[in-house]
Amino acid sequence: MNVIEGYMPYRGYKTYYRIVGECKDNKKPLVLLHGGPGSTHNYFEVLDRLADEGRAIIFYDQLGCGNSYVERHPELWCSDTWDNELIELRKHLKLDEVHLLGQSWGGMLAIEYLCDYKPEGVKSVILSSTLPAAELWAHEQHRLIKLMSKEDQEAIAKAEKSGNFDDPDYLAANDRFMLLHCTGEVTEDSPECLRRPKKSGSEAYVAGWGPNEYNPTGSLGGWDYRDKIGDIKEPALIISGTNDLCTPLVAKTMYDAIPNSRWELFDGCRHMCFVEENDKYCKLVNEWMEKYD
């Protein structure tokens, strides 16, 4: 499979991109917006197979992580940096017509881009395990925490009260929370892209979001697009799992508000449906994009 890698100059730094495959017939490229902030594109490589259908798939590491790593610049970790990076990437790669797929924070980025910048040429958007408001996300994570053991609940509450997120009891409880709702442990049987060492953007995550999934104290802490997503004109496919950080309430809030939307709920999946049900996910996304090419 043809793979092209490169860098785009951006704000005095550089943004890494990776292009798999090429578009044939009338198919439009798919741009993937990874989560975090700071999670890197790596996990998305399980979607390389989407290029088998004759479509270019565009991956990139957002500034602050992976091959676009920058640190000690907390002023960068805000929406403006990542919004404009996406705008510049489309210009740099001449992506006049695209589908967008944003997972977790990447879905927030897609929502903000569509609502605030009203871009041309977006054929459809896939909102995968994402959210319309930080406050709703935090509310639902705290509901999920109440389903954990008394000891884990107490460890998390203690850390939230003290602000000490280095306590071993809290760290163990948070690991269990993420195992339940985010992703499974990486083993020798996991796809190579999940096992590969990566340079996570921990500074970008803490400054942009917060210390964990349920305390959005960073620059995105007040992020709320519930009153704006009704303006999204592009067809929107919402994907979430029954055990996801993106709970059914979070997903349904988007589905109810976005006019031309469809919601697919993956039974038993956590935050990475595209890994846990890869065949089903790729089939769904392929059919969706073909419908709206």
C-alpha positions, 0 to 999 in steps of 0.5 A: 500500500502506498504511504506518503509521510511529510511535515507541514510548517506550522507556527514555527514548528512542524506538523507531521502527516501520513497519507495512505492510498489514493482516491479513485473514481469520485471518492473523497479523502478521509481526514482523521482527527485523533483524540487527547489532546495529545494522543497521536495518530498511532491508534488510527493505523488500524483504519489503514484498510479503509484505503483498500476501497480506493480512498486516500486516508490522511493521518496527522499528529496534532501539534504537541504530540507524536512526530509533531511534539512540542513541550514547554509551551502551555500557551499553545494548548487551546482550540485556536492552535488545533483549529487553525492547524486543521485549516492549514493542513487542508490548504497544504495538502490541497484537500478541497473536498473531504470527509472528517472523522474525529474521535474523542477530542478529535470529534470536539475539534471537528464540531468546533471547526464546522460550527465556527469556521463554516468550511467548504467541501466537507462531504460528511463528518463522523463523530466517534466517541466524542462529546458536545460539552465538557460539562456533560462529559464530566457529569457522565464520568462522575456517574460512571465512577459511582458504579466502581468499588467504594475504595476506588470512589473514595480514592478518586474523591480524595484526589479531586478534593486535594488536587493530588493526582499522584497518589498511588491509590488514585492512580490505581483507581483511575487505571481501573476506570480507564480499563472499564470505559476507555481501552483494554490493556495492550498485549503482544497480540495487540495491533503493532500500532498500539504496541509501538512506543509513542511520544504522548502529549501529556502537557497538551492533555493536562493544559488543554483538558485536565488531569483525567477524563472527569476533571476538565480544568484546562483551556477546554474546561468551559467548552460547550457546543450544545447550542451550536451543533444544531447548525451543522449542515453536513451529514453526521454519523455518530458512533459510540459504545455501550461501555464508552466514556461517551455514554449513550446520554452523551451520544444521544445529546448530539444525535437529537441536536444535529439535524442530518445525523445517524447514531450507531451504538456498538454493543460492548465497546469502550472508547475505541470502537474502531479497535474493538470492532474493527471489521464492523466499524470499517464496513460502516464508515466505508458505506457511510462515505460512499453514500455521501461522496 
